[in-house]
Amino acid sequence: MPMPKPKKNESKEDFVSRCIETLTKNESDRFPSREQRAAICYSQWGETPAEKAKAEKKKEKQA
């Protein structure tokens, strides 16, 4: 099965959620951990793990 791709005007959060759900349903034997599926989805979005960590730290500071 091809990897999900972001749809036009889809937010990052919506895409990653949809992507993880799709991989969980269709590819859980190939990608058994949720962390692995999330990494794949963020990669499909075009975000590196370092960018994700930076965004999460920024979010924590705002809270």
Order of alpha helices (4+ residues) and beta strands (2+ residues): alpha-alpha-alpha
